[in-house]
Amino acid sequence: MHGWDIGYKDAVELQRELREKLIERPLDSKGIDLVCAVDVSSSRSSPFIHAAAVVMKPGSFDVVETATASIKVTVPYIPGLLSFREGPAVLAATAQLELAPDVVIFDGQGYAHPRRLGLAAHLGLWLGVPTVGCAKTRLIGDHEDPPDGKGEWVPLTDGGEVIGAVLRTRSGVKPVFVSRGHLCDLRSAVGIVMAAVGRFRLPEPIRAAHNLCNEVRRREET
């Protein structure tokens, strides 16, 4: 679709163009048989970035397939352009999957982005499957505190537009920031995240992908 190592102005303009290609539509979480999550890990001391993809069965959280990739970083860290830095590694990992997931959850932003094209939204256009962003921290937007109950959420807004949800995955824990990516709407994204939550704050597939990519980083960089 495009190159990754491009200048700042071109990247920003490309984000504005690509966000118009995002498709927002409901997605039934009950019809999802395979959930994939991806995460990325890197360190300042290494020129490589590591990505992991973990495919799970919802409900049981049984891992049915994993894939990893380590590639040399060609794009510096620039706020708002993280997908250009991490995208190639994520795509290299997901390309190795033999199973086709029904949805991919990203440990990062989707529509909740200054130009509405965070990692989950951007790579959703490449992957061609429904994608969801589930971030641990807020990038932009305003919100009230969600009620302290599992599954409770409040809108995350920016300039009067609802760009995501501030979701309490468990009672008594900090919320996560959920937003739609591609081929998904916000309520569906919230439902998908909640269906993937086990005993912890973060969805089980994201926890597994996080642990795997950190394991790969430690192994490759020692």
C-alpha positions as a Markdown table, in Angstrom:
| # | Residue | x | y | z |
|---|---|---|---|---|
| 1 | Met | 0.0 | 0.0 | 0.0 |
| 2 | His | 2.8 | 2.4 | 0.8 |
| 3 | Gly | 6.4 | 2.6 | 2.1 |
| 4 | Trp | 7.1 | 3.0 | 5.8 |
| 5 | Asp | 10.3 | 5.1 | 5.9 |
| 6 | Ile | 8.8 | 8.4 | 4.6 |
| 7 | Gly | 9.2 | 12.0 | 5.8 |
| 8 | Tyr | 7.1 | 13.5 | 8.6 |
| 9 | Lys | 4.9 | 15.7 | 6.4 |
| 10 | Asp | 4.2 | 12.9 | 3.9 |
| 11 | Ala | 3.4 | 10.5 | 6.8 |
| 12 | Val | 0.9 | 12.9 | 8.3 |
| 13 | Glu | -0.8 | 13.5 | 5.0 |
| 14 | Leu | -0.9 | 9.8 | 4.3 |
| 15 | Gln | -2.6 | 9.3 | 7.7 |
| 16 | Arg | -5.3 | 11.8 | 6.7 |
| 17 | Glu | -5.9 | 10.0 | 3.4 |
| 18 | Leu | -5.9 | 6.5 | 4.9 |
| 19 | Arg | -8.4 | 7.3 | 7.7 |
| 20 | Glu | -11.0 | 7.9 | 5.0 |
| 21 | Lys | -10.7 | 4.3 | 4.0 |
| 22 | Leu | -11.6 | 3.0 | 7.4 |
| 23 | Ile | -14.9 | 1.0 | 7.5 |
| 24 | Glu | -17.0 | 1.3 | 10.7 |
| 25 | Arg | -19.5 | -1.5 | 11.1 |
| 26 | Pro | -20.9 | -3.7 | 13.9 |
| 27 | Leu | -19.2 | -7.0 | 14.7 |
| 28 | Asp | -20.8 | -9.8 | 16.6 |
| 29 | Ser | -18.4 | -11.0 | 19.2 |
| 30 | Lys | -20.4 | -14.3 | 19.6 |
| 31 | Gly | -19.4 | -15.3 | 16.0 |
| 32 | Ile | -15.6 | -14.9 | 16.7 |
| 33 | Asp | -13.8 | -18.3 | 16.8 |
| 34 | Leu | -10.2 | -17.0 | 16.8 |
| 35 | Val | -8.8 | -13.9 | 18.4 |
| 36 | Cys | -5.3 | -12.7 | 17.6 |
| 37 | Ala | -3.4 | -10.1 | 19.6 |
| 38 | Val | -0.1 | -8.4 | 18.7 |
| 39 | Asp | 2.4 | -6.5 | 20.7 |
| 40 | Val | 5.8 | -4.9 | 20.0 |
| 41 | Ser | 8.9 | -4.6 | 22.1 |
| 42 | Ser | 12.2 | -2.7 | 21.7 |
| 43 | Ser | 15.0 | -1.2 | 23.7 |
| 44 | Arg | 17.2 | 1.8 | 23.3 |
| 45 | Ser | 20.3 | -0.4 | 23.2 |
| 46 | Ser | 19.3 | -2.4 | 20.2 |
| 47 | Pro | 18.6 | -1.4 | 16.6 |
| 48 | Phe | 15.9 | -4.1 | 16.3 |
| 49 | Ile | 12.2 | -4.2 | 17.0 |
| 50 | His | 10.4 | -7.4 | 18.0 |
| 51 | Ala | 6.8 | -8.2 | 17.4 |
| 52 | Ala | 4.6 | -11.1 | 18.5 |
| 53 | Ala | 1.3 | -12.4 | 17.4 |
| 54 | Val | -0.7 | -14.8 | 19.6 |
| 55 | Val | -3.9 | -16.6 | 18.4 |
| 56 | Met | -6.3 | -17.8 | 21.1 |
| 57 | Lys | -9.7 | -19.4 | 21.4 |
| 58 | Pro | -12.1 | -17.0 | 23.1 |
| 59 | Gly | -13.6 | -18.3 | 26.4 |
| 60 | Ser | -11.0 | -21.0 | 27.1 |
| 61 | Phe | -8.0 | -18.7 | 26.1 |
| 62 | Asp | -6.2 | -21.7 | 24.7 |
| 63 | Val | -3.3 | -20.6 | 22.5 |
| 64 | Val | -3.6 | -22.2 | 19.1 |
| 65 | Glu | -0.8 | -20.5 | 17.2 |
| 66 | Thr | 2.0 | -18.0 | 17.8 |
| 67 | Ala | 4.4 | -16.1 | 15.5 |
| 68 | Thr | 7.2 | -13.6 | 16.1 |
| 69 | Ala | 9.5 | -11.4 | 14.0 |
| 70 | Ser | 12.5 | -9.2 | 14.6 |
| 71 | Ile | 13.5 | -6.6 | 12.1 |
| 72 | Lys | 15.9 | -3.7 | 12.1 |
| 73 | Val | 14.3 | -0.3 | 12.9 |
| 74 | Thr | 14.4 | 2.2 | 10.0 |
| 75 | Val | 12.0 | 4.8 | 11.4 |
| 76 | Pro | 12.7 | 6.8 | 14.5 |
| 77 | Tyr | 10.2 | 7.2 | 17.4 |
| 78 | Ile | 7.9 | 10.1 | 16.5 |
| 79 | Pro | 4.7 | 10.7 | 18.6 |
| 80 | Gly | 1.7 | 10.2 | 16.4 |
| 81 | Leu | 3.6 | 8.1 | 13.8 |
| 82 | Leu | 4.2 | 5.0 | 15.8 |
| 83 | Ser | 2.6 | 2.8 | 13.3 |
| 84 | Phe | 5.3 | 3.6 | 10.7 |
| 85 | Arg | 7.9 | 2.4 | 13.2 |
| 86 | Glu | 6.2 | -0.7 | 14.4 |
| 87 | Gly | 4.1 | -1.7 | 11.4 |
| 88 | Pro | 6.6 | -3.6 | 9.4 |
| 89 | Ala | 7.5 | -5.8 | 12.4 |
| 90 | Val | 3.8 | -6.5 | 13.2 |
| 91 | Leu | 3.1 | -7.4 | 9.5 |
| 92 | Ala | 6.2 | -9.7 | 9.4 |
| 93 | Ala | 4.9 | -11.6 | 12.5 |
| 94 | Thr | 1.2 | -11.9 | 11.3 |
| 95 | Ala | 2.3 | -13.0 | 7.8 |
| 96 | Gln | 3.7 | -16.2 | 9.4 |
| 97 | Leu | 0.3 | -17.2 | 10.9 |
| 98 | Glu | -1.3 | -20.2 | 9.2 |
| 99 | Leu | -4.6 | -19.6 | 10.9 |
| 100 | Ala | -6.8 | -16.7 | 9.9 |
| 101 | Pro | -8.1 | -14.9 | 13.0 |
| 102 | Asp | -11.5 | -13.3 | 13.0 |
| 103 | Val | -10.3 | -10.2 | 14.8 |
| 104 | Val | -6.9 | -8.7 | 15.8 |
| 105 | Ile | -6.5 | -6.8 | 19.1 |
| 106 | Phe | -3.6 | -4.4 | 19.2 |
| 107 | Asp | -1.8 | -3.2 | 22.4 |
| 108 | Gly | -2.2 | 0.4 | 21.2 |
| 109 | Gln | -4.6 | 3.0 | 19.8 |
| 110 | Gly | -7.0 | 2.7 | 16.9 |
| 111 | Tyr | -9.3 | 5.6 | 16.1 |
| 112 | Ala | -8.3 | 7.3 | 19.3 |
| 113 | His | -5.5 | 9.2 | 17.6 |
| 114 | Pro | -4.9 | 12.8 | 16.6 |
| 115 | Arg | -5.5 | 11.9 | 13.0 |
| 116 | Arg | -7.7 | 8.9 | 13.8 |
| 117 | Leu | -5.2 | 6.4 | 12.5 |
| 118 | Gly | -3.4 | 4.7 | 15.3 |
| 119 | Leu | -1.6 | 1.4 | 15.0 |
| 120 | Ala | -4.8 | -0.8 | 15.1 |
| 121 | Ala | -6.6 | 1.4 | 12.5 |
| 122 | His | -3.6 | 1.7 | 10.2 |
| 123 | Leu | -2.6 | -1.9 | 10.1 |
| 124 | Gly | -6.3 | -3.0 | 9.9 |
| 125 | Leu | -6.2 | -1.6 | 6.3 |
| 126 | Trp | -3.2 | -3.9 | 5.6 |
| 127 | Leu | -4.6 | -7.0 | 7.3 |
| 128 | Gly | -8.1 | -6.7 | 5.9 |
| 129 | Val | -9.7 | -8.1 | 9.1 |
| 130 | Pro | -11.6 | -6.4 | 11.9 |
| 131 | Thr | -9.1 | -4.7 | 14.3 |
| 132 | Val | -9.4 | -3.2 | 17.8 |
| 133 | Gly | -7.1 | -0.9 | 19.8 |
| 134 | Cys | -6.8 | -1.6 | 23.5 |
| 135 | Ala | -4.2 | 0.8 | 25.1 |
| 136 | Lys | -3.1 | 0.9 | 28.6 |
| 137 | Thr | -2.8 | 4.7 | 28.6 |
| 138 | Arg | -4.6 | 7.6 | 26.9 |
| 139 | Leu | -3.0 | 9.3 | 23.9 |
| 140 | Ile | -5.6 | 12.1 | 23.4 |
| 141 | Gly | -9.1 | 12.9 | 24.4 |
| 142 | Asp | -11.2 | 13.9 | 27.4 |
| 143 | His | -13.3 | 11.7 | 29.6 |
| 144 | Glu | -15.0 | 11.2 | 33.0 |
| 145 | Asp | -14.1 | 8.4 | 35.3 |
| 146 | Pro | -16.0 | 5.2 | 34.4 |
| 147 | Pro | -18.1 | 3.6 | 37.2 |
| 148 | Asp | -16.2 | 1.1 | 39.3 |
| 149 | Gly | -17.8 | -2.0 | 37.9 |
| 150 | Lys | -16.6 | -4.7 | 35.4 |
| 151 | Gly | -17.7 | -3.8 | 31.9 |
| 152 | Glu | -18.6 | -0.2 | 32.7 |
| 153 | Trp | -17.3 | 2.5 | 30.3 |
| 154 | Val | -17.6 | 6.1 | 29.4 |
| 155 | Pro | -16.9 | 7.9 | 26.0 |
| 156 | Leu | -13.5 | 9.2 | 25.2 |
| 157 | Thr | -14.0 | 12.4 | 23.2 |
| 158 | Asp | -11.9 | 14.8 | 21.2 |
| 159 | Gly | -13.3 | 18.0 | 19.8 |
| 160 | Gly | -16.8 | 16.8 | 20.4 |
| 161 | Glu | -16.3 | 13.5 | 18.6 |
| 162 | Val | -16.4 | 10.2 | 20.4 |
| 163 | Ile | -13.1 | 8.5 | 19.5 |
| 164 | Gly | -13.1 | 5.7 | 22.0 |
| 165 | Ala | -14.2 | 4.2 | 25.3 |
| 166 | Val | -12.6 | 4.3 | 28.7 |
| 167 | Leu | -13.4 | 0.8 | 29.9 |
| 168 | Arg | -13.2 | -0.8 | 33.3 |
| 169 | Thr | -12.3 | -4.4 | 32.5 |
| 170 | Arg | -12.4 | -5.3 | 36.2 |
| 171 | Ser | -13.7 | -3.7 | 39.4 |
| 172 | Gly | -11.1 | -1.8 | 41.3 |
| 173 | Val | -8.5 | -1.5 | 38.5 |
| 174 | Lys | -7.4 | 1.3 | 36.2 |
| 175 | Pro | -9.4 | 1.4 | 32.9 |
| 176 | Val | -8.1 | 0.7 | 29.5 |
| 177 | Phe | -8.6 | 2.8 | 26.4 |
| 178 | Val | -10.5 | 1.0 | 23.7 |
| 179 | Ser | -11.1 | 2.3 | 20.1 |
| 180 | Arg | -12.2 | 0.8 | 16.9 |
| 181 | Gly | -9.7 | 0.0 | 14.2 |
| 182 | His | -11.0 | -1.2 | 10.8 |
| 183 | Leu | -14.1 | -3.2 | 10.0 |
| 184 | Cys | -15.5 | -2.6 | 13.5 |
| 185 | Asp | -17.4 | -0.1 | 15.5 |
| 186 | Leu | -16.9 | 1.1 | 19.1 |
| 187 | Arg | -19.5 | -0.9 | 20.8 |
| 188 | Ser | -18.3 | -4.0 | 19.1 |
| 189 | Ala | -14.7 | -3.2 | 20.1 |
| 190 | Val | -15.7 | -2.9 | 23.7 |
| 191 | Gly | -17.5 | -6.2 | 23.5 |
| 192 | Ile | -14.5 | -7.9 | 21.9 |
| 193 | Val | -12.2 | -6.7 | 24.6 |
| 194 | Met | -14.5 | -7.7 | 27.4 |
| 195 | Ala | -14.9 | -11.2 | 25.9 |
| 196 | Ala | -11.1 | -11.5 | 26.0 |
| 197 | Val | -10.7 | -10.5 | 29.6 |
| 198 | Gly | -9.8 | -13.2 | 32.2 |
| 199 | Arg | -8.6 | -12.6 | 35.7 |
| 200 | Phe | -6.5 | -9.5 | 34.9 |
| 201 | Arg | -6.9 | -6.0 | 33.7 |
| 202 | Leu | -5.6 | -6.6 | 30.2 |
| 203 | Pro | -7.2 | -9.1 | 27.8 |
| 204 | Glu | -5.6 | -12.5 | 27.9 |
| 205 | Pro | -4.5 | -12.4 | 24.2 |
| 206 | Ile | -2.7 | -9.1 | 24.8 |
| 207 | Arg | -1.0 | -10.4 | 27.9 |
| 208 | Ala | 0.2 | -13.4 | 26.0 |
| 209 | Ala | 1.5 | -11.3 | 23.1 |
| 210 | His | 3.2 | -8.9 | 25.5 |
| 211 | Asn | 5.0 | -11.7 | 27.3 |
| 212 | Leu | 6.1 | -13.4 | 24.1 |
| 213 | Cys | 7.5 | -10.4 | 22.4 |
| 214 | Asn | 9.5 | -9.5 | 25.6 |
| 215 | Glu | 10.8 | -13.0 | 25.7 |
| 216 | Val | 11.9 | -12.7 | 22.1 |
| 217 | Arg | 13.6 | -9.4 | 22.8 |
| 218 | Arg | 15.5 | -10.7 | 25.8 |
| 219 | Arg | 16.6 | -13.8 | 23.9 |
| 220 | Glu | 17.7 | -11.9 | 20.8 |
| 221 | Glu | 19.5 | -9.1 | 22.7 |
| 222 | Thr | 21.5 | -11.2 | 25.1 |
